[in-house]
Amino acid sequence: MAFELGDDLLFGVLAVGGLCLLGLGYAWKGKEKHLLRVAGWMLFGLYWPTQSASFFNGTEPDPVNGYFTLLAPLAFAYVAYHEYRSWKWGEDPSALRWLAGTAFIAGATYFAIYKLPGMTDLTIGIVAQHSAWVLSHVFGVPSHVFVDGSAPVESRYNIFIDNSAVPIYAVTIILACTAIQSIMIFVGAIATTEGAAKARMWKAIAYTAPPIYVLNLFRNAGIVWGYKVQGFTCCGLDSFEFWHSYVGKGGSLLALILIALAVFKTLPELHQHILDLFDLPKRRKPGFFTRVPAPEAGLALPLTPQPQPESGK
């Protein structure tokens, strides 16, 4: 996997630098942790627009994620602003600490796989073989994986359809087709949830990683079946773009929402972190996240005896 010098510098300074600062800010005990996170969010946010061209103009366009890369600096700057407030007010909201830890674990794992050719090759190869198996045995479209050893690691695993005299090229499986990003976001979010029992954390991981992996195989196979076999499209879009960028994305989003609901039921602490993040716009003064825990459902608070009025005797 080859990179230009400029790409390496951007990756090293913005992505790696930002993630390292977020990791330090997550683990640091002193008040300076908030300033580390401020710098980490700003650097990491500036990295994503540098990748937008690959989403809009790549061999497999992905405009949905392309727009997200352009919005990343604004979203991350807003988080950094609240970290600055935490430093100024002497607070450490658990939701912000959790978000920094999640970003560090998910980002560091993904970029380690992305930058290590051996890990990239192994990850893509396994997913490509499993996707071809689902396409053949579930969708009924005989197929195989052709490995082009002369191509870069990112583009050497190609799925071909075997239902003709000459195999027909269908799709190239790249790292973005492996769902490793979604898996590691969930794993990172679960691993950094404080106050949860280990048994419930492992249960939540079981609800996320295996289902996401299997559903992604059906997504990959379904995209090939939809655009290469059925050839269906809509709204004047290219058939591949319709199935990949809209049907595939929409199905993935729905599946992730359902998986998240199962995780929230198992780990209400994680759910509370997310609710707290949505409450950040309401945080205008110190002490906003200092709450008195509500009583558990079904339990009534004991009533305090009220003084009775005197009878007048």
C-alpha positions in Angstrom: 0.0 0.0 0.0 1.8 3.1 -1.2 1.3 6.6 0.0 2.7 9.9 -1.1 4.8 12.0 1.2 2.1 14.6 1.6 -0.4 11.9 2.5 2.0 10.4 5.1 2.6 13.8 6.7 -1.2 14.6 6.9 -1.9 11.1 8.3 1.0 11.3 10.8 0.3 14.8 12.1 -3.5 15.0 11.9 -4.8 11.4 12.3 -2.1 9.8 14.5 -1.3 13.0 16.4 -5.0 13.6 17.1 -5.7 10.0 18.2 -2.6 10.0 20.5 -3.7 13.2 22.2 -7.3 11.8 22.6 -5.8 8.6 24.1 -3.6 10.6 26.5 -6.5 12.8 27.4 -8.6 9.8 28.2 -6.0 8.2 30.5 -4.6 11.4 32.0 -5.8 12.2 35.6 -4.9 15.8 35.9 -6.9 18.8 34.7 -4.7 19.1 31.6 -6.5 16.1 30.1 -9.1 18.4 28.8 -6.6 20.5 26.8 -5.1 17.3 25.4 -8.6 16.3 24.2 -9.2 19.8 22.8 -6.0 19.5 20.6 -6.8 15.9 19.8 -10.3 16.6 18.5 -9.2 19.6 16.5 -6.4 17.6 14.7 -8.5 14.6 14.1 -11.3 16.7 12.7 -9.0 18.4 10.3 -7.8 15.0 8.9 -11.2 13.9 7.5 -11.7 16.6 4.8 -8.3 15.5 3.3 -10.0 12.2 2.5 -13.2 13.6 0.9 -11.9 13.3 -2.7 -11.5 9.5 -2.3 -15.2 9.2 -1.4 -16.5 11.5 -4.1 -14.1 10.6 -7.0 -12.8 7.2 -6.0 -13.3 4.0 -8.0 -16.3 3.2 -5.9 -18.0 6.6 -5.1 -19.5 7.0 -1.6 -21.0 10.5 -1.4 -22.8 9.8 1.9 -19.5 9.3 3.8 -17.9 12.0 1.6 -20.3 14.6 3.1 -19.6 13.3 6.6 -15.9 13.9 6.1 -16.6 17.5 5.2 -18.7 18.0 8.3 -16.2 16.3 10.7 -14.2 19.5 11.5 -17.4 21.3 12.7 -18.6 18.4 14.8 -15.2 17.7 16.4 -14.6 21.4 17.0 -17.9 21.5 19.0 -16.8 18.6 21.2 -13.4 20.4 21.6 -15.3 23.5 22.7 -17.0 21.6 25.5 -13.7 20.0 26.6 -12.4 23.6 26.9 -15.4 24.4 29.1 -14.7 21.4 31.2 -11.1 22.6 31.7 -12.4 26.1 32.6 -15.1 24.9 34.9 -13.1 22.1 36.6 -15.5 19.4 35.4 -15.0 16.0 33.8 -18.4 14.8 32.3 -18.3 11.1 31.8 -19.9 11.3 28.4 -17.0 13.4 27.0 -14.4 11.1 28.6 -16.2 8.1 27.1 -16.3 9.7 23.6 -12.6 10.4 23.7 -11.8 6.8 24.7 -14.2 5.4 22.1 -12.6 7.5 19.3 -9.1 6.4 20.4 -9.8 2.7 20.5 -11.9 2.6 17.3 -9.6 5.0 15.3 -6.3 3.4 16.5 -7.5 -0.1 15.6 -8.8 0.8 12.2 -5.8 2.8 11.2 -3.5 0.0 12.4 -5.2 -2.4 10.1 -5.3 0.2 7.3 -1.6 1.0 7.5 -0.2 -2.6 8.0 -0.4 -4.3 4.6 -0.4 -7.8 6.2 -3.4 -7.0 8.4 -5.2 -5.3 5.5 -4.6 -8.3 3.2 -5.9 -10.7 5.8 -9.0 -8.7 6.7 -10.0 -8.1 3.1 -9.2 -11.6 2.0 -11.4 -13.2 4.7 -14.4 -10.9 4.0 -14.0 -11.4 0.2 -14.1 -15.2 0.5 -17.1 -15.1 2.9 -19.0 -12.6 0.7 -18.5 -14.8 -2.4 -19.7 -17.8 -0.4 -22.9 -16.0 0.6 -23.4 -14.8 -3.0 -23.1 -18.4 -4.3 -25.0 -20.3 -1.6 -27.7 -17.8 -0.4 -28.3 -15.7 -3.5 -27.8 -18.5 -5.9 -25.2 -16.7 -8.0 -22.1 -18.9 -8.5 -19.0 -16.8 -7.9 -15.4 -17.0 -6.9 -12.6 -14.6 -5.6 -9.8 -13.8 -8.0 -6.7 -12.5 -6.2 -4.6 -10.2 -8.3 -1.2 -10.5 -6.6 0.3 -7.6 -8.7 -2.3 -5.1 -7.5 -2.1 -3.0 -4.3 -3.4 -4.8 -1.2 -6.4 -2.5 -1.1 -7.6 -3.6 -4.6 -6.4 -7.2 -5.2 -9.5 -9.1 -4.1 -12.1 -9.3 -6.9 -15.4 -11.2 -7.0 -16.3 -12.8 -10.3 -19.6 -14.3 -11.3 -19.3 -17.8 -12.9 -22.7 -18.1 -14.6 -21.3 -17.8 -18.1 -18.6 -19.2 -20.2 -16.3 -16.4 -19.2 -16.3 -15.2 -15.6 -17.8 -11.7 -15.2 -16.1 -9.2 -13.0 -18.6 -8.0 -10.3 -16.8 -6.0 -7.6 -13.6 -5.4 -5.8 -13.7 -5.8 -2.0 -11.8 -3.1 -0.2 -11.2 -2.3 3.5 -14.4 -0.2 3.6 -16.4 -3.3 2.6 -15.3 -5.3 5.7 -17.4 -3.4 8.3 -14.3 -3.2 10.5 -15.1 0.5 11.2 -18.6 -0.2 12.6 -17.4 -3.2 14.6 -14.6 -1.3 16.3 -16.8 1.8 17.0 -19.2 -0.5 18.9 -16.3 -2.4 20.6 -14.6 0.9 21.6 -17.9 2.4 22.9 -18.6 -0.7 25.0 -15.0 -1.1 26.3 -14.9 2.5 27.6 -18.3 2.4 29.3 -17.7 3.0 33.0 -19.6 1.3 35.8 -20.9 -1.6 33.7 -20.3 -5.2 34.8 -17.9 -7.2 32.7 -20.6 -9.9 31.9 -22.9 -7.2 30.5 -20.1 -5.7 28.4 -19.2 -9.1 26.9 -22.9 -9.7 26.2 -23.1 -6.3 24.4 -20.1 -7.2 22.3 -21.8 -10.5 21.3 -24.8 -8.5 20.2 -22.6 -6.3 18.0 -19.5 -7.7 16.4 -20.8 -11.1 15.1 -24.1 -9.8 13.7 -22.5 -6.8 12.1 -19.9 -9.0 10.4 -22.5 -11.5 9.1 -25.0 -8.8 8.0 -22.1 -7.0 6.1 -21.5 -10.2 4.1 -25.2 -10.2 3.0 -24.8 -6.5 2.2 -21.8 -7.2 -0.1 -23.5 -10.1 -1.8 -26.8 -8.2 -2.1 -25.1 -5.3 -3.8 -23.6 -7.6 -6.4 -26.9 -9.4 -6.9 -28.8 -6.2 -7.2 -26.7 -4.3 -9.7 -24.9 -7.1 -11.6 -27.6 -9.7 -11.8 -30.9 -7.8 -11.5 -29.5 -4.5 -13.0 -32.2 -2.5 -11.1 -31.8 1.2 -10.5 -33.9 4.2 -9.6 -34.0 8.0 -10.0 -31.6 7.9 -12.9 -28.7 6.7 -10.7 -26.0 4.3 -11.9 -27.1 0.8 -10.8 -24.0 0.2 -8.7 -24.3 3.6 -7.0 -27.9 3.0 -6.3 -27.3 -0.4 -4.6 -24.0 0.6 -2.9 -24.5 4.1 -1.8 -28.3 4.1 -1.1 -29.7 0.6 -0.6 -26.6 -0.7 1.1 -26.2 2.4 3.3 -29.9 2.5 4.2 -29.9 -1.2 5.1 -26.7 -0.9 7.1 -28.1 2.1 9.0 -31.3 0.3 9.9 -29.4 -2.8 11.1 -27.1 -0.6 13.2 -30.0 1.2 14.8 -31.6 -2.2 15.8 -28.2 -3.5 17.1 -27.8 -0.2 19.1 -31.2 -0.7 20.7 -30.2 -4.2 21.9 -26.9 -2.7 23.3 -28.7 0.1 25.1 -31.0 -2.4 26.8 -27.9 -4.4 28.0 -25.8 -1.3 28.8 -28.0 1.6 29.9 -24.8 3.4 31.0 -23.8 3.6 27.3 -27.2 4.9 26.4 -26.9 7.6 29.0 -23.6 8.7 27.6 -25.2 9.3 24.2 -28.1 11.1 25.7 -25.7 13.3 27.6 -23.9 14.2 24.3 -27.2 15.3 22.8 -27.7 17.5 25.8 -24.5 19.4 25.2 -26.3 22.3 23.6 -28.1 22.8 26.9 -24.9 23.0 28.9 -24.5 26.7 29.5 -23.1 26.8 33.0 -21.1 24.6 35.4 -22.8 21.7 37.1 -25.2 20.8 34.2 -24.2 17.1 34.3 -24.4 16.8 38.1 -27.6 14.8 38.6 -29.2 13.0 41.4 -29.8 9.4 40.3 -33.5 8.6 39.8 -35.0 5.7 41.8 -35.2 2.3 40.0 -38.5 1.5 38.2 -41.0 0.0 40.6 -39.5 1.4 43.7 -41.1 4.2 45.6 -39.3 6.7 47.7 -40.2 6.5 51.4 -42.6 9.3 52.3 -41.3 11.8 54.9 -43.9 12.1 57.7 -45.4 15.6 57.6 -46.1 17.6 60.8 -49.8 17.6 61.8 -51.4 21.0 62.6 -52.1 21.6 66.3 -55.8 21.0 67.4 -56.1 24.4 69.1 -56.5 23.0 72.6 
